[in-house]
Amino acid sequence: MKKILNQVKEIINKTWFKIAIINVGIFVIANILYSLKYEQIDDMIMYGLYSGLDGTYNIHGVYIHPVICFILSILFRICPSINWHTIFLLSMQFICFTTIGTILVNKSENNKLSYITYSVFASVCYLSLLLLIQYTSVAALLIATAFFIIFDITEKSQKNNKKLLFSITLFAIGIMTRMQSILIIAPFFAIYFIYKLANFIKNKTSENKRQLFSLLKKYIVIALITAIVYISNILIYNSNEIYKNYIEYNNLRAELQDLSYTNYEENKEIFDEIGWSKNDHYLFYTFNYGDENVYSKENLQKIVDYKKSKGEQYNLNTNIENVWENLVEQLRNSNKYISIMLFVACILAIYTNDKYKIFSGIILITTIGINVLFIVLNRAMLRVVIPEYILGIALLLYYIKYNNNEKINKKIYMILAISILIVTAYSGETYEFNYNLNSFNSYAKVIKYTNEHKENTYLYTAPALQFRYLAYSVYEMPPKGAFSNLRVLGGWDIFTQNYYNFKEKNNLQGTFEDLLKDNVYLIDGDVSWSGVYYQNYKQHIIQFIKEHYGKNVKCEKIQTIDNVYIYKLTEDNEK
């Protein structure tokens, strides 16, 4: 018994355990004060592919590597009532922040002030990701944490194989969660190597040489892991004809919707060539492209080729004034608490540690520079920006020097900690939810209604049920088969195996003409989405059917559920 008690006491005294307790506290408070939600619908679409919601346990999670999808699909089979997707993401967040906190406190030799500093850091940064759960941000956080471990090992000139293996493991999980997230953190890898190279060139000591080559070896391992994950993903998807075609389609779709916008009036010749009207163009760029005839891979390829021929493959935000306005908006509003933390950390690092003034400035510039880069690319969403800010802050906090003998410093830190903690008690409001919706209850009501009418099929416009994930807690799973007769008229998961299963089960052709079948209904709604208010969206669908299938359509509203409407479209032979 005494041996067991000693072991327990030893664990309790471990830095990682104390940090874990702090993180548990933040997690509990976040769940009490706020409602944890996914940042976007993407995560629900993702776990819908491999959770068995429609009876399919698909390992092809599109953005998440098949290995992780396979493991999660097994867990969903064993216990389908638990949302394993959420459990996975929250677990990775917890491990990452516990790791970062342990490194920061150990660096300060367990100085009491370092625990206070970490508590402030976590209350802002950890909270932001808890309230905006998203697989992209978790992937970037995993990669950032892996880099932070490598950074710590290098700075201490350690040879710690266990820590290195842990770092590589986190990195591998990160890129398997979303490969593209490496682009968010990659500038830190590059800047740190350049910094170490410059140090070696300036002062060719054996220590600087050892650190540089040790870092290079670690980067080579990282590069090999990246190559293995990337190639294995390609091989798995290319072995399946459906997903081979899907990846090709989705890459084209993403290039046109995520990376560029093709103005209809300015590029009318290409749209005339592929037979797209202005209405077709509008439907595509509002994610309603669920007609296989019109929105085919061939047509999307023609648009991409056309843009390349004009040298307009990507639309970049190069207006300096606009970039500056976007940056200021993020620093002052949407990301203000983390921004404050970044600048405070930079001041403290420079003030307490003269040796790393230059590097602290480099970290600050790099962090804001990455934000600017994604603004230029028109991809500066919070799920992209927050993880790199977290890494930037952690790197700055790493260089803070603590002095227990200076009572005044202790008082300053205590006042700072209390002040910021009071502020962060309200900071969750910034991240809790950033969409202006009248009601979330309507989505649950709509899903309940469609499940009560399984004999029918319901196809909805993208804006109408964009926020359907709000009908459920992030911890709970929709009932199995909840979406077996309910699907969007488009979405990035179109042409996956699940899409074809839905078509077959509901006897659909995969065109908007399906809406004229006796048991197929259209769901539309009045909703604000991405700053745009959508109303009477059905008119665009009716116009589409007339333009491409030569049929006049009459529309009857059969059900109103708050701000969501269910319609029956039929051919109007009298016109």
N, C-alpha and C positions, 0 to 999 in steps of 0.2 A: 504493500500500500504506500509506504513512504517513497519507494522508487517511482511509483506512478505520480504521486503528488509533486515530486521533484521535477519530473518530466513535464507535468502540466505547468508548473511555475516557470520552467525554462522557456516553454512556448509562449506564455503570457508576457515574458520579458523581451521576447523577440521584437525587433522593430516592425517587421512585416505584420505581426499580429496586432500591434497598436494601430498601425495605419489601416489595417482591415477593419478594426472596430470603428474608426473615424468614418470610413466609407460606408459601413453598415448604417451608422447613424444618419448620414446624408441620404442614403437610399430610403430609409424608413421615413424620414421627414418629408422627402419628395413625394412618397406615396400617400402620406397623410394630408399634406397641404395642397397637393396638385393631383391632376389626373394624367398619368403617363399615357402618351399617344405616339403612334407612328407619325413621322413628319409628313409622309405622303402615302398614297395608295400602293406604291411600288412593293412594299414589304408584304402586304396582303396578297398581291398578285404572285409574288415570289413563293410564299409558302403554300399558296393555292396549287402550285405546280406539283409539289412533292408531299403534301400533307394528306392526300387522299380525300379532300373535300368533295371531289367529283368522282371518287372511286379509283383515281389514278395516283400511284406513288411514283412519280416521275423523277428520275435522278438528273434530268436535264433542266437545271434551274436557271439557265441562260447566263446570268451574270455571276452566280455562285457556282464554284467548281463542283462537278459531279460527285467527288469524294465526300464533300460536306453534305450535299443533298442526299446522298445514299445513307449516311449516318443518321441524318435528321429524319429521313423517311422511315427508317427502322424504328426510331423512337416514336414517331407518330402511329405506326402500326401497333406498337406495344401499348401505348397509352394515348389514344386520339383526342382525349378531352383536354390535354395540356398543350399549350402553344409552345412547342419546343423551339420554334424560330425565335420567339421573344426570349426564352430562357438562354438560348445560345448567345444572342446579342448582349443581353444584360450581364451574363457571366464574363464575356470577353471585356466589357467595359470595366467591370469590377477588378478583374485580374490586372488590367492595364494600369488603372489608377493606383492600385495597391503596389504595383511594381515601381511606378514613377515616384510615389510617396516614400517608399523604402529607400530608393536610391538617394533622394533629396535629404532625408533625415540622416542616413548613414554618412553621407558626405559631410554633414555638419557635426559628426561624432555625437549624435543623439542630443544635441542641444535642445533644450525645452522650447526655445523660440522657434526652432525649425518645425516642430509639431504644430505650433500656432500658424506659422506661415503656410504649411501644407493644408491645414484646415480651411484657411481662407481661400487658397488656390482651388481646393476640391469643391468647396461650397459654391463657387462660381462655375468652374469648368465641368466638373462631374455632373452637376445639376443641369447644365445646358444640354448635355447629351442624353441624360435620363428623360428629359421632357421632350426631346426631339429624336426619338429612337429611329435609326435608319441604318441599313446595312452598309451603305457607302461610308458613312462617318465612322462606323465601328471598324471597318477594314482599314481606313486611314489611321485610326487610333492605334490599332495593332501594329501597323508598320512604323508609326511614330515611336511607339514604346520599344520596339525592336531596335530602332536607331538609337534611342536614348540609352539602352543597355550597352550597346557597342561604344557609344560616346563615353560612358562612364568607365568601361573597361580600358579604353584607350587613354583617357585622361589620368587614370591611376596606374597606367603601365602594368596592368594585371595580366596574368595568364590564368584565366578562370574558365575552364572548359564547360562547367555546369551552366554558368551564366551565359556563355556564348551559345550553347545548345538551346537554352531557354529562349534566347533572342531569336535564333534561327527558326525555332518552332512558332513563335508569335508572328514572325515575318511570313512564314509559309501559310499560316492560318489566315493572315491578313490578305495576302494576294489571292488566296483561294476564295475568300469571302467576296472580294471584288478586285480583280487585277488592275483596273484603271486607277484605283485609289493610290497606287504607288506614285503616280504623277503629282499628287498633292504634296507628298513628303520628299520626293526625289531632289528638289533644290537644296534641302538641308544636307543630304548625303554629299552632294557636289561641293557645296560651300565649305563644309567641314574638311573635306579632302584637300581643297585648294588652300585652306588656312594652314593645315598641317604641312603641306608641300612648301608653302611660303616660309613657314618657320624653319624648315630644314634647309632651304636655300639660304636664308638669312644667317642661320647658325647651325652648321653641320656637325652637331654633336652626336655621339652614339645614341643618346636617349631620343633625340628627335628622329634619327634614322630608324630606330627600333619602332617607335610609335607609327611612323609613316608606313613602313612596310607591313607592320601588324595590321593596320587599318586596311591596307590594300588587299591583304589576304582575306580579311573578313568580307570585303566588298566583292571579291571574286566568288566566294561561297554564296553570297547573296544573289549574285548574277546567275550562278548555276541553278540555284533554287528557283529563281524566276523563270529561267529557260525551261526547266523540267515541268513546272506547273503550266506554263503557257503551251508547250508542245503537247503535253498529255491532254489538255483541254481540247485542243484542235483535233487530235487523233480520235478522241471519244466522240466528238460532234460529227466529224467527217465519216465515221463508221455508220452513222444513221442518216439515211437519205433525207428524211423529213427535217431533221435538225441541221443538216448541211445546207439545205435550201433556206431554212429559217434564218440561220446566222447571216447568210448572204443578204436576205431581205432586210433583216433588222439593222445591219450595218448601213445599208442604203437609207433606211428610214431614219436612223439616228443622225446620219450625216446631214439630211435635209431638215430635220426638225430640231435637233439639239445643237448643231454646230453652224447652221446657216438658215437663212430665210430667203426664199426666192419670190420676189415681188411679181404678182400676176401681170400687171399692166406693163411693166418694164421688160418682161420676158414672155410676152404673149405668143411669140412664134413657136416656142417649144411646147407650150400648153395646147396650142392649136394642133400641133403635130401629133400629140398623144391623145387628143380628144377630150381634154379637160376644160370645163367651163370655169368661170370665176367662182361659181358655187362649189364645184368639185375641189378647187384650190382651197376654199375656205374650210370645207369639211376635213380635208387632209390635215391642215395645220391646226385644227382643233381636235385632232386625234380620233376622228370618225372616218376611218378608212377601211371599214369592214366589207367592202365589195371587191371580190377577187378579180373581177373583170376589169374594173376601172383602175384600181390601185394595185396593179400587178407589179411584180419585181422588174419586169421589162420596162414598164413606164417610169418607175423610180430610177432605174439605171440610165434611161435616156436623159432625165433631168440632171442627174449628177454629171454625166458626160458633157452635157451642154454647158453647165456651170464651169467645168474644168476648161473647156475650150475657150471660155471667155475670161479665164483667170480669176473666177469668182467662186472658188470651191468653198471658201469659208467667209462668213460675214463677221468681221472683227469690229469691236467698238474702239475705234482709234481717235475719237473726238476727245481731246485732252480735258476739256471742260466737263464733258459728260462723265468721263472716267473719274475725275476728281469729285464730282457731285455724288456718284455712286459710292466711292470710298468713304467720304465724309458721312454719308447716310448710314453706312454699316458701322463705322466707328462711333457715331453719336447715338444711333437708335437701335437697330436690330442686333448689333453685337457689342453694345456699349460697355457692359460690365466686364467682358473679357478684354476689351480694348483698354479699359482702365487698368485692369490687372497687368496687362502687357507693359504699359508705360511705367507703372509703379515698380514692377519687377526690374525693369531696365535701370531705373533711377537707383534702386537699392543695390543692384549689382555693380554699377559704376561707382557709387558712393562708398561701398564697403570693400571693394577689391580693385585697387589700382592696376594690378597686373593684367586684368582682362577687360579694360575699358574699351579697347578697339574691337575685340571680339564680341562684346556685349552690343556695341553699336551695329556690328555686322548682323547679328542675330535679329535685332529690331528691324533693320532694313530688309533682311531676307523675309521675315514674317509678313510685313506689310507689302513687300514686293510680290509675294505669291498671291496675296489678296488682289493686288492691282492686275496681275497677269490673268487671273480668272475673271475679273471684270472685263478686261479686253476681249476675252474669249466668250463673254456673255454667259458664264457658268459659275458665277460667284454666289451660289446658294449657301446657306448656313451649314448644311451637311458637308460641304466642301471646305469652307473657310475655318470653321471652329476647330477641327483637329489640328490644323497647322498652327493656329494660334496657341493651342494647348502645348504643343511641342516647343514653340518659341518661348512661352512663359517658363516652362520647365527648365529649359536650357539656361535662361537668365537667373532663375532661382538657384540653380546649381552653383553659381559663382558668388552667391551672397556669403559674406563672412559674419559669423555670429560671435559675440563676446559676452559671456556670462558675468564678467566683472564690471561691466558698465551698466549700472542700474538705470541710468537715463535711457539707454537704448532699449532696455527691457520694457520700460514704461511706454516708450514710443511705439514699440511693436504691439504691446497690449492694447493701447488706444486704437492703433491702426486695425488690429484684428477685430475688436469689438465693433468699430464703426463699419467696416466692410461687411461683417457678418450680419449686422442690422440691415444694411442695404440689400444684401443678397437674399434676405428673407422675403424681399419683394421682387428680386431679380427673376424669379421663376415666371412671373407674369409676362416677361419679355419673350420667353421661350415656350410657355405652356401651349399656346396655340395661336397661330398668326393668320388665321383666315376669318373673314367676317361672314358668318353664317347665321341665319335666323334660328335654326333649330337643327339639332343632331338627331332628334328622336324620329324624324320622318324616315330616315334610312332603315332603322330597325323595323318600322311599320311596313315599309315597302317590301323588305325581305320576308317578313312574316306573311304578307299578302301573297307574294309569288309562290311561297312554299305551301300555302293553302290551296293553290290552283296548279298542281303539278301536271295537270292535263294540258296546260298551255305553256308557250315559250315566250319569254319577255326579253326584248332587245332594247337597250337604253343608249341614249346619246351620252358621250363622254362627260359633259358637265353635269348631267342629271344626278348621277350617283358616284361622282368623283370621290366623295368623302364617305362612301359606304363603310369603310373600315372603322369609322367613328361609332358605328352601331355596336361594337364589341370592345370589351376591355382588351388590352394588349396581352393579358394573361389567359384569356379564354379563347376557345375555338368556336367558330360558327358550327352549327349542327352539320353532320356529314350529309352531303347532298344539298346543302343550303343554296348553292349556286348552280345546281344541275340544270335548271331551266331559265337561268338569268345570266345574260352576258352583254358586255359593251359592244357597240358597233365599231370595233376597232381595237385600240389598246396595243401596247408593245408585245404582248404575248400572243398576238394573232399568228397563225400558221405554226404554232407549237403542236405537239401531240395532243395536248388537252383541248386545243381548239378543234381539231379534227374529231376528237371523241364527242365533243359537244354537238358538232354538226350532225354526226351520225345518229346520236341518241335522239336529237330533236328533229331529224329529217329535214335538214336545211341544205340549201345549195351554196351558201356563202356569198349571197348578193343582197342588196337592199330590197330586191323584189320579194324576198322571203317574207317581208312584213305584210304582204297582201294575202298570205295563207290564212286559213280560217282560225287556226289556233295560235297565231303569232301576234304579239302586241308590242307597241312602242311605248317606252317610258321616257318622258321628257320632264323638265323642271325649270323653275325660276331660281337661279343660284348664282352667287358671285364666285368666280373662280379665276385665280391669277390676275386679279384686278379688273376683270371683265365681267359684266353682268349679262347673263344669257337668259333669254325669254323667247318663247315660241320657236324653239329650235327645230321643231318638227317640220316647219315650212321648208327648211333646207333639204330635209330628207324627201319630202313630197316633190320638190323641184327636181332633185336628183333622179327619182324614179321616172318622172315625166321626160327628162332630157335623155336618159340612157335606155329606157325601156318603152318609151312612147305611150305610157299609160297615165291617164288622168286619175287622180286619187282624191277621194273624200275621206275626211277624218272625223271620228266621233270620240269624244272624251267619255270614258266609261267609269273612271275612278279618279278621285282627288284625295291625295294623302299629304296634307299640309301644303308644301310648296312643290310637290312632285305629282305629275299627272300621268295617267295611263290611257293610251289611245288605241283605237282599232282603225287601221287603214284598210280601205277597200277600194277596188277599182270602180271608178265612176263612168259607167258606160253611156250616160245621158249626155255627156259633153262631147 
